[in-house]
């Protein structure tokens, strides 16, 4: 660690420069244990940023850090540095989760004692309440987006219309949608088998309007194994992997796709997660109970689902509307 990253009381403790072999490196072991590529990418980014805080070198990655040598004076300083840099509470807490998990792997590998692990990982989360980021997708924007896709008579237009309809109809997360395969679709009951966080599976259902657009897309796509919504090349060909299966898009590609379509529709940009936010809010507005909505969207806690409920905000706004300023 650099002097910047070390509290004065620990300045005499130096970490070795030689990285641990991958088979025993808590960084590699932790990332390899994550089942979702999106989770691996996210947690790798967190650990790499922590490593750069430790060394002060932007080229450092988590593979270069002997995590098993970290003690409480180090980890508490890392937490303080994140706050000093103005990171949001949610951003800090996500990095603390990654830090605790890589320390736990160091303990599991026998590289640090249980007491050393427990002391180093004993970091309180940053407490704060923030309103959910993002915004709902207005119905007029959704209509403009679908119209733009359907007016595009190319293969990619049919695919994009089906993607937009599926996002709104199911509330799938970005990574969940791009991970769908043709085998996950059941035309008989209009369902999709979704693999969510923690590799938990659930069934989601397409409404009749969405089914129509998905079936129009499948008439072009066919039933070749692979991604339900694959990569489409400029010439309209569907891209295949080395097995001949249709290749999955990345979450980043999905975001760029939506950005392009929103721009073409000349409406305000919304993120893929904004469709999920809209789906949850619309279900709650329609009177669907919280527990059912929680099960549909795959939240582990009803408190998470409740954060998307727009009804309390409307009640507060309506209460304020009862007040009037005095006449002048």
C-alpha positions as CSV (number, residue, x, y, z in Angstrom):
1,X,0.0,0.0,0.0
2,X,1.1,3.6,-0.5
3,X,1.3,6.1,2.3
4,X,-2.0,7.6,1.1
5,X,-3.8,4.3,1.6
6,X,-2.2,3.4,4.9
7,X,-3.1,4.9,8.3
8,X,0.0,6.0,10.1
9,X,-0.3,3.3,12.7
10,X,0.1,0.6,10.0
11,X,2.8,2.3,7.9
12,X,5.4,-0.2,9.0
13,X,3.5,-3.1,7.5
14,X,4.4,-3.6,3.8
15,X,2.6,-5.9,1.4
16,X,4.6,-8.1,-0.9
17,X,4.8,-7.1,-4.5
18,X,4.6,-10.6,-5.9
19,X,0.9,-11.5,-6.6
20,X,-0.5,-14.8,-5.3
21,X,-0.8,-17.7,-7.9
22,X,-4.3,-17.7,-9.5
23,X,-5.2,-21.0,-7.9
24,X,-4.7,-19.5,-4.4
25,X,-5.5,-15.8,-5.2
26,X,-8.7,-14.9,-3.4
27,X,-9.4,-12.4,-6.2
28,X,-9.5,-15.1,-8.9
29,X,-11.3,-17.6,-6.7
30,X,-14.0,-15.2,-5.8
31,X,-14.6,-14.0,-9.4
32,X,-14.6,-17.5,-10.8
33,X,-17.3,-18.5,-8.2
34,X,-19.7,-15.9,-9.6
35,X,-22.1,-17.6,-12.0
36,X,-23.3,-14.5,-13.9
37,X,-20.9,-12.8,-16.4
38,X,-22.5,-9.5,-15.5
39,X,-21.8,-10.1,-11.8
40,X,-18.2,-11.1,-12.6
41,X,-17.7,-7.9,-14.6
42,X,-19.2,-5.7,-11.8
43,X,-17.3,-7.2,-8.9
44,X,-14.1,-7.3,-10.9
45,X,-14.5,-3.6,-11.5
46,X,-15.1,-3.0,-7.8
47,X,-12.0,-5.0,-6.7
48,X,-9.8,-3.4,-9.4
49,X,-10.9,0.1,-8.2
50,X,-10.1,-0.9,-4.6
51,X,-6.7,-2.2,-5.7
52,X,-6.0,1.2,-7.3
53,X,-7.0,3.0,-4.1
54,X,-4.5,0.8,-2.3
55,X,-1.5,1.3,-4.6
56,X,-2.4,4.7,-6.1
57,X,-1.6,3.2,-9.5
58,X,-4.4,3.2,-12.1
59,X,-2.9,0.2,-13.9
60,X,-3.2,-2.0,-10.8
61,X,-5.8,-4.8,-10.8
62,X,-7.1,-6.9,-8.0
63,X,-4.9,-9.8,-9.1
64,X,-1.9,-7.8,-8.0
65,X,-3.1,-7.4,-4.4
66,X,-2.3,-9.9,-1.6
67,X,-5.7,-9.6,0.0
68,X,-4.9,-12.0,2.8
69,X,-2.5,-9.4,4.2
70,X,-5.2,-6.8,4.7
71,X,-6.1,-6.0,8.3
72,X,-8.7,-3.8,9.9
73,X,-6.5,-0.7,9.8
74,X,-6.2,-1.2,6.1
75,X,-9.8,-2.0,5.3
76,X,-11.2,0.9,7.4
77,X,-8.8,3.2,5.6
78,X,-10.1,1.9,2.2
79,X,-13.6,2.7,3.3
80,X,-12.6,6.2,4.4
81,X,-10.9,6.8,1.1
82,X,-14.0,5.9,-0.9
83,X,-16.0,8.4,1.2
84,X,-13.3,11.1,0.8
85,X,-13.5,10.7,-3.0
86,X,-17.2,11.5,-2.9
87,X,-18.5,8.1,-3.9
88,X,-22.2,7.7,-3.3
89,X,-23.4,5.5,-0.4
90,X,-24.7,2.8,-2.8
91,X,-21.4,2.8,-4.7
92,X,-19.3,2.5,-1.5
93,X,-21.5,-0.3,-0.2
94,X,-21.2,-2.3,-3.4
95,X,-17.4,-2.0,-3.1
96,X,-17.6,-3.1,0.5
97,X,-19.5,-6.2,-0.4
98,X,-16.8,-7.1,-2.9
99,X,-14.1,-6.4,-0.3
100,X,-15.8,-8.6,2.3
101,X,-16.3,-11.4,-0.2
102,X,-12.7,-11.5,-1.3
103,X,-11.5,-11.5,2.3
104,X,-13.8,-14.4,3.0
105,X,-12.2,-16.3,0.1
106,X,-8.8,-15.6,1.6
107,X,-10.0,-17.1,4.9
108,X,-11.5,-20.1,3.1
109,X,-8.2,-20.7,1.3
110,X,-6.5,-20.8,4.6
111,X,-4.5,-17.7,3.9
112,X,-5.7,-15.8,7.0
113,X,-7.2,-16.8,10.3
114,X,-10.9,-16.5,11.2
115,X,-10.1,-13.7,13.6
116,X,-8.1,-11.8,11.0
117,X,-10.9,-12.2,8.5
118,X,-13.6,-11.1,10.9
119,X,-11.7,-8.1,12.1
120,X,-10.8,-6.9,8.5
121,X,-14.4,-7.5,7.2
122,X,-16.1,-5.8,10.2
123,X,-16.9,-2.6,8.2
124,X,-20.3,-1.0,8.7
125,X,-22.2,-0.1,5.5
126,X,-22.8,3.6,4.7
127,X,-26.3,4.5,5.8
128,X,-28.3,6.7,3.5
129,X,-31.7,6.9,1.8
130,X,-31.8,7.7,-1.8
131,X,-34.8,7.8,-4.2
132,X,-34.5,5.2,-6.9
133,X,-32.5,6.5,-9.8
134,X,-34.0,6.8,-13.3
135,X,-37.5,7.5,-14.5
136,X,-40.6,5.7,-15.8
137,X,-41.1,5.3,-19.6
138,X,-44.1,7.4,-20.5
139,X,-46.7,5.6,-22.6
140,X,-46.3,8.1,-25.5
141,X,-42.5,7.4,-25.5
142,X,-43.1,3.6,-25.5
143,X,-45.6,4.0,-28.4
144,X,-43.1,6.2,-30.3
145,X,-40.3,3.7,-29.7
146,X,-42.4,0.7,-30.9
147,X,-43.5,2.7,-34.0
148,X,-39.9,3.5,-34.9
149,X,-38.9,-0.2,-34.6
150,X,-41.9,-1.4,-36.7
151,X,-41.3,1.2,-39.4
152,X,-37.8,-0.3,-39.8
153,X,-38.6,-3.2,-42.2
154,X,-35.2,-4.8,-41.8
155,X,-34.5,-7.9,-39.7
156,X,-33.1,-5.7,-36.9
157,X,-36.4,-3.7,-36.8
158,X,-38.4,-6.8,-36.1
159,X,-35.9,-7.9,-33.4
160,X,-35.8,-4.5,-31.7
161,X,-39.6,-4.3,-31.6
162,X,-39.8,-7.7,-29.9
163,X,-37.1,-6.6,-27.4
164,X,-38.9,-3.4,-26.4
165,X,-42.2,-5.3,-26.0
166,X,-40.5,-8.0,-23.9
167,X,-38.8,-5.5,-21.7
168,X,-42.0,-3.7,-21.0
169,X,-44.1,-6.9,-20.7
170,X,-41.9,-8.8,-18.3
171,X,-39.8,-6.3,-16.3
172,X,-36.6,-8.4,-17.1
173,X,-33.3,-7.0,-16.0
174,X,-30.9,-6.1,-18.9
175,X,-28.6,-9.1,-18.2
176,X,-31.6,-11.4,-17.9
177,X,-33.0,-10.3,-21.3
178,X,-29.8,-10.7,-23.3
179,X,-29.3,-14.1,-21.6
180,X,-32.6,-15.6,-22.8
181,X,-32.4,-18.5,-25.3
182,X,-34.9,-19.8,-27.7
183,X,-35.4,-22.8,-25.4
184,X,-36.6,-20.4,-22.6
185,X,-39.6,-19.4,-24.6
186,X,-42.8,-21.5,-24.3
187,X,-45.4,-20.4,-26.8
188,X,-48.2,-22.5,-25.2
189,X,-48.4,-20.4,-22.0
190,X,-46.6,-17.3,-23.3
191,X,-43.8,-17.7,-20.7
192,X,-40.1,-17.1,-20.6
193,X,-37.8,-18.9,-18.2
194,X,-35.5,-16.2,-16.8
195,X,-32.3,-16.8,-14.9
196,X,-31.9,-13.9,-12.4
197,X,-29.4,-12.9,-9.7
198,X,-27.8,-15.8,-7.9
199,X,-28.8,-18.1,-10.8
200,X,-32.4,-18.2,-9.5
201,X,-34.9,-19.1,-12.2
202,X,-38.4,-17.8,-12.5
203,X,-41.1,-17.7,-15.1
204,X,-42.3,-14.4,-16.6
205,X,-45.2,-14.0,-19.0
206,X,-45.7,-11.9,-22.1
207,X,-48.9,-10.1,-22.6
208,X,-50.8,-10.7,-25.9
209,X,-49.5,-7.6,-27.6
210,X,-45.9,-8.6,-26.8
211,X,-46.5,-12.2,-27.9
212,X,-47.6,-10.9,-31.4
213,X,-44.3,-9.0,-31.8
214,X,-42.2,-11.9,-30.5
215,X,-43.9,-14.3,-32.9
216,X,-43.3,-11.9,-35.8
217,X,-39.6,-11.9,-34.8
218,X,-39.5,-15.7,-34.5
219,X,-41.0,-16.1,-38.0
220,X,-37.7,-14.4,-39.1
221,X,-35.3,-15.8,-36.5
222,X,-36.5,-19.4,-36.7
223,X,-35.8,-22.0,-34.0
224,X,-32.0,-22.3,-34.3
225,X,-30.5,-22.9,-30.8
226,X,-29.0,-19.9,-29.1
227,X,-30.0,-16.4,-28.1
228,X,-33.6,-15.4,-28.3
229,X,-32.5,-12.0,-29.3
230,X,-29.2,-12.5,-31.1
231,X,-26.7,-10.1,-32.6
232,X,-27.7,-9.0,-36.0
233,X,-25.0,-8.0,-38.5
234,X,-25.3,-4.9,-40.8
235,X,-26.4,-7.1,-43.7
236,X,-29.2,-8.6,-41.7
237,X,-27.5,-11.9,-40.9
238,X,-27.8,-13.4,-37.5
239,X,-24.4,-13.9,-35.9
240,X,-23.5,-17.4,-34.7
241,X,-20.9,-18.7,-32.3
242,X,-18.4,-21.5,-32.8
243,X,-21.1,-24.2,-32.2
244,X,-23.4,-22.7,-34.8
245,X,-25.8,-21.3,-32.1
246,X,-27.1,-17.7,-32.4
247,X,-24.8,-15.4,-30.4
248,X,-26.1,-13.4,-27.4
249,X,-25.9,-9.6,-27.3
250,X,-24.1,-8.0,-24.4
251,X,-25.9,-5.8,-21.8
252,X,-23.9,-2.8,-23.2
253,X,-25.1,-3.6,-26.7
254,X,-28.7,-3.6,-25.5
255,X,-28.3,-0.2,-23.9
256,X,-26.8,1.2,-27.1
257,X,-29.6,-0.3,-29.1
258,X,-32.2,1.5,-27.0
259,X,-30.2,4.8,-27.1
260,X,-30.3,4.6,-30.9
261,X,-34.0,3.8,-31.0
262,X,-35.0,6.6,-28.6
263,X,-33.0,9.0,-30.6
264,X,-34.8,7.9,-33.8
265,X,-38.1,8.2,-32.0
266,X,-37.2,11.7,-30.9
267,X,-38.2,11.1,-27.3
268,X,-36.2,11.3,-24.0
269,X,-33.7,8.5,-23.5
270,X,-34.5,5.9,-21.0
271,X,-32.3,3.0,-19.7
272,X,-33.2,-0.7,-19.9
273,X,-33.8,-0.7,-16.2
274,X,-36.3,2.1,-16.6
275,X,-38.5,-0.4,-18.4
276,X,-38.3,-2.6,-15.3
277,X,-39.2,0.4,-13.1
278,X,-42.2,1.2,-15.3
279,X,-43.4,-2.5,-15.3
280,X,-43.3,-2.7,-11.5
281,X,-45.0,0.7,-11.1
282,X,-47.7,-0.1,-13.6
283,X,-48.5,-3.5,-12.0
284,X,-48.8,-1.8,-8.5
285,X,-50.9,0.9,-10.0
286,X,-53.2,-1.7,-11.5
287,X,-53.8,-3.2,-8.0
288,X,-51.5,-6.2,-8.2
289,X,-50.4,-7.1,-4.6
290,X,-46.8,-6.4,-3.6
291,X,-46.0,-10.1,-3.0
292,X,-47.1,-11.1,-6.5
293,X,-45.1,-8.3,-8.1
294,X,-42.1,-9.2,-6.0
295,X,-42.3,-12.8,-7.3
296,X,-42.7,-11.7,-10.9
297,X,-39.6,-9.5,-10.9
298,X,-37.4,-11.7,-8.8
299,X,-36.7,-9.4,-5.9
300,X,-35.4,-11.1,-2.7
301,X,-37.1,-8.6,-0.4
302,X,-40.5,-6.9,-0.6
303,X,-38.8,-3.7,0.5
304,X,-37.0,-3.5,-2.8
305,X,-40.2,-3.9,-4.7
306,X,-41.9,-1.2,-2.6
307,X,-39.3,1.4,-3.6
308,X,-40.8,1.4,-7.1
309,X,-44.4,2.0,-5.8
310,X,-45.5,5.4,-7.2
311,X,-48.7,5.5,-5.2
312,X,-47.3,7.0,-2.0
313,X,-45.7,9.8,-4.0
314,X,-49.1,10.6,-5.6
315,X,-50.8,10.7,-2.2
316,X,-48.2,13.1,-0.9
317,X,-48.6,15.3,-3.9
318,X,-52.4,15.2,-3.7
319,X,-52.1,16.2,0.0
320,X,-50.0,19.2,-0.8
321,X,-52.5,20.2,-3.5
322,X,-55.1,20.7,-0.9
323,X,-53.2,23.8,0.4
324,X,-53.5,27.1,-1.3
325,X,-51.7,30.4,-1.0
326,X,-53.6,33.3,0.4
327,X,-55.2,35.6,-2.2
328,X,-53.3,38.9,-2.6
